[in-house]
Amino acid sequence: MKIAQFYDQEKYIRLGLVENNELRPLDFTGDMVDFICSGQRPLIDDRVLGLEKMTLAPAVSRPSKIIAIGLNYQDHAEEGKAELPKNPLVFAKFPNSLTAHQQPICWDAAVTKKVDFEAELAVIIGKRLSCCLESEAGEAIFGYTCANDVSARDLQFGDGQWIRGKSLDTFCPLGPWIVTADDVPEPQNLDISCRVNGVTMQSSNTGRMIFSVAFLVSFLSRHFTLFPGDVILTGTPSGVGVFREPSIYLKDGDQVSITIENIGTLVNHCQVREAVRPQN
């Protein structure tokens, strides 16, 4: 089952089932986190909307946490000449970084000039979770979606820690929808790719992760309580722009597409703009 968040005519977030190229609104008041917490089975109203005509919201718009994992594909660690981690390398992105399918990735050229792409499988947590076993992790997952862990490399590496370079506004595209866990029986066997302006930059499979989805959920739950709607970005494979020769960074007008097998394709355009600055 594919469930998307979209904006109605009054700009409120609604939920809908995605079937082919159609969106069927759910008879539910609230957003994705409310729906996950409710545990309800989806009730569909009588309308059928054209998916292409709707403005989608991020797959989850108000998670309590966006947890990200670095260096979780061996080939990505190797391209960055980094040692393979013995434990997951954990960092965070602030929720202000969220944006939706077909919405722009924006940045101020005075803040960063080295913006990079990272295709990632995102896990959406389905229930409150603390200290779970790896064998129990699957039961706690609501579903999966596509993510782009957009990164300002000059800030990320210049600061010595990653939060600023990873958390600029719009630097976490998430979507276009959530595919529920029952429709993704093998999350460790999904092809994942990133294309920039139609050119393939990353191409891999989630089976190449160092730490599996189940291990990550269990590991994280032993350190912080996970809540319904929390997002876990599970790492990116090789091919990112910063480690290419020469390095490749995103530019104004570029189109970035993240595709994950059995989930969908997340598309965003890049927009460089000047921030509004206070007048002296």
Protein Blocks (a to p, Z undefined) as FASTA:
>chain_A
ZZdddddfkopacddddehjaccddddeddfklmmmnopacdddfbdcdfklpccddfbl
bdfbdcddehkbfklmmmnopacdfbdcdddddfklpccehiacdddfklpccdcddddd
ddddfbdcehiafklmmmmpnbdcdddddddfklmmmnopaklmmmgghiaccdjbdcdf
klmmblmlcccdddeehiafbdcdfklpfbdfklmmmmmmmmbccdehiacdebjaehif
klpccdddddehiacddddehibccdddddddddddddZZ
